Every structure is written in structure tokens, then in C-alpha cells.
């Protein structure tokens, strides 16, 4: 398959397992991954840990609809039956390349946002979520049954942890983190 695809201008470096890919992470390109043995979940977790997202196309022999939906929800930009028809598989890869231009930067930003948001304490998250709902500091304090001053302290701490950003940027990070 690698040989046939290389004849069509698609260069492939095969890896036996996600762990092997982790040790030789490419700087660019696309990942073609078999949808078995929890590979997709391991790949997405690896990308979160490394804070490096590469688009991926999943494939499986006779995939179910739920299998395809799960893979797309986990970040796949394309899905194909096991690549026995090289022309069909190459079309899927090309369609995925087009999709990458639209969603690649979104996924990358989401990974970075998720890492930032994970640095917050539970209470800082509660304050941020209240503010994201449009509540004032006083309303958040009432909702959480804490003092107004305590909310201000949590707000200042969370903004510092997120890189000395304003509240609007912090809310945007929260939204982006939820894309993952």
C-alpha cells in the first residue's frame, strides 16, 4: 500500500504502534491510523500530552457508523474502509487534506487551550464557568456561596495562570478547550 501511494505522490512512513510514532513524532504531515486496539484514543491522548496535533485519517475493515462517528468526534479528518482500493483511499486522503486547511488550526488551538485550562483549580474553573455564563463577580459569589472578594482573587489567579489574559480571552480558551 505504501508503495502504491508513493507512486501517486503520497509519501508514507509506516509505524507499528502509536508508541513508536511518539518516539519519532513528525513535524508535519498527516497520520493514517488503523481504528483498532484503541489506537485513536491513544493517538489523541498522545497529541494532548505532547501539545502537538497532526491531522489523521482513520481506517478499518467494514467500519460501523458508530465507529466512524466516534473517530470523527475524536478528531479524525477522514475515514476509509481498510485501504484495499488504492484509488479510493487516495481520494479519501486528498479530501482530508482539504479539510485540514479548514479545521487543522482549530484543533491545534483547542489542544493548547485544554492544557491551559487544566492548570486551573476546581474553584477557579467554577468561577470561570460562571463568568462565561455572563454572571457578575457578585452573582458568581452568590452561586458558589463564597464572598465577592474570594471570587475576585480566584479571577485574578486564573487570569494569571492563563497567561495574564483578559476575561474575554479566558472565556475563549474555555470554549476552545471544550472542542476536544
GILINBEL-V684390 format. One record per pair of residues at least 4 apart in sequence whose C-alpha atoms are under 7 Angstrom apart, sorted by sequence separation. I is the first residue (numbers start at 1). J is the second residue. D is the distance in Angstrom with one decimal. If there is no record, write none. Layout:
BEGIN
I,J,D + I,J,D
END
This chain:
BEGIN
1,5,6.1 + 2,6,6.1 + 3,7,6.4 + 4,8,6.9 + 5,9,6.6 + 6,10,4.7 + 16,20,6.6 + 17,21,6.6 + 18,22,6.3 + 19,23,6.7 + 20,24,6.7 + 21,25,5.6 + 35,39,6.1 + 38,42,6.3 + 39,43,6.0 + 40,44,6.1 + 41,45,6.1 + 42,46,6.1 + 43,47,6.2 + 44,48,6.2 + 45,49,6.2 + 46,50,6.1 + 47,51,5.6 + 48,52,6.9 + 63,67,6.1 + 64,68,6.4 + 65,69,6.2 + 66,70,6.0 + 67,71,6.2 + 68,72,6.2 + 69,73,6.0 + 70,74,6.2 + 71,75,6.4 + 72,76,4.5 + 85,89,6.2 + 86,90,6.0 + 87,91,6.3 + 88,92,6.4 + 89,93,6.3 + 90,94,6.1 + 91,95,6.1 + 92,96,6.2 + 93,97,6.3 + 94,98,6.6 + 95,99,6.4 + 96,100,6.1 + 97,101,6.9 + 99,103,6.2 + 100,104,4.7 + 103,107,6.4 + 104,108,6.4 + 105,109,6.1 + 106,110,6.1 + 107,111,6.3 + 108,112,6.6 + 109,113,6.1 + 110,114,6.0 + 111,115,6.4 + 112,116,6.4 + 113,117,6.1 + 114,118,6.1 + 115,119,6.9 + 120,124,5.8 + 121,125,6.2 + 122,126,6.3 + 123,127,6.2 + 124,128,6.1 + 125,129,6.0 + 126,130,6.2 + 127,131,6.2 + 128,132,6.0 + 129,133,6.3 + 130,134,6.8 + 131,135,5.0 + 135,139,5.6 + 136,140,6.2 + 137,141,6.1 + 138,142,6.3 + 139,143,6.1 + 140,144,6.1 + 141,145,5.6 + 142,146,6.5 + 146,150,6.6 + 147,151,6.6 + 148,152,6.4 + 149,153,6.3 + 150,154,6.2 + 151,155,6.0 + 152,156,6.1 + 153,157,6.1 + 154,158,6.1 + 155,159,6.2 + 156,160,6.2 + 157,161,6.2 + 158,162,6.1 + 159,163,6.5 + 160,164,4.4 + 165,169,5.9 + 166,170,6.3 + 167,171,6.2 + 168,172,6.2 + 169,173,6.2 + 170,174,6.3 + 171,175,6.3 + 172,176,6.1 + 173,177,5.9 + 174,178,6.4 + 175,179,7.0 + 5,10,5.2 + 6,11,5.0 + 15,20,6.2 + 34,39,6.9 + 35,40,6.3 + 47,52,5.2 + 63,68,6.7 + 71,76,5.5 + 72,77,6.5 + 120,125,6.1 + 130,135,5.7 + 131,136,6.5 + 135,140,6.0 + 141,146,5.0 + 159,164,5.3 + 165,170,6.5 + 5,11,6.9 + 15,21,6.1 + 47,53,5.4 + 83,89,5.6 + 141,147,5.5 + 159,165,5.6 + 141,148,5.2 + 159,166,6.6 + 159,167,7.0 + 162,170,6.9 + 80,89,6.6 + 2,12,5.8 + 130,140,5.6 + 138,148,5.4 + 141,151,6.0 + 68,79,6.6 + 137,148,6.3 + 159,170,6.8 + 80,92,6.7 + 127,140,6.5 + 78,92,6.6 + 137,151,6.2 + 137,152,6.9 + 58,76,6.4 + 63,81,6.6 + 78,96,5.4 + 57,76,5.4 + 62,81,5.9 + 77,96,5.4 + 56,76,5.2 + 57,77,5.7 + 58,78,6.4 + 59,79,5.5 + 60,80,6.8 + 61,81,5.3 + 18,39,6.8 + 55,76,6.8 + 56,77,5.9 + 57,78,4.6 + 58,79,4.9 + 59,80,4.7 + 60,81,5.2 + 61,82,4.6 + 55,77,6.4 + 57,79,5.4 + 58,80,6.5 + 59,81,5.4 + 60,82,4.7 + 77,99,6.4 + 31,54,6.8 + 33,56,6.9 + 35,58,5.8 + 59,82,5.3 + 77,100,6.9 + 18,42,7.0 + 30,54,6.0 + 31,55,6.2 + 32,56,5.6 + 33,57,6.2 + 34,58,5.7 + 35,59,5.6 + 127,151,6.7 + 18,43,6.3 + 29,54,6.8 + 30,55,5.2 + 31,56,4.4 + 32,57,4.9 + 33,58,4.8 + 34,59,5.0 + 35,60,5.4 + 30,56,5.4 + 31,57,6.2 + 32,58,5.8 + 33,59,6.3 + 34,60,5.9 + 127,154,7.0 + 127,155,6.8 + 44,74,7.0 + 124,154,5.4 + 40,71,6.9 + 124,155,6.9 + 124,158,6.0 + 120,158,6.4 + 132,171,5.7 + 55,100,6.6 + 116,162,6.0 + 55,104,6.6 + 53,108,5.4 + 52,108,6.9 + 117,174,6.6 + 51,111,6.1 + 113,173,5.1 + 51,112,6.2 + 113,174,7.0 + 48,111,5.9 + 113,176,6.0 + 114,177,4.2 + 113,177,4.9 + 110,176,4.8 + 111,177,6.7 + 109,176,7.0 + 110,177,4.9 + 110,179,6.1 + 111,180,7.0 + 110,180,6.3 + 5,86,7.0 + 4,86,7.0
END
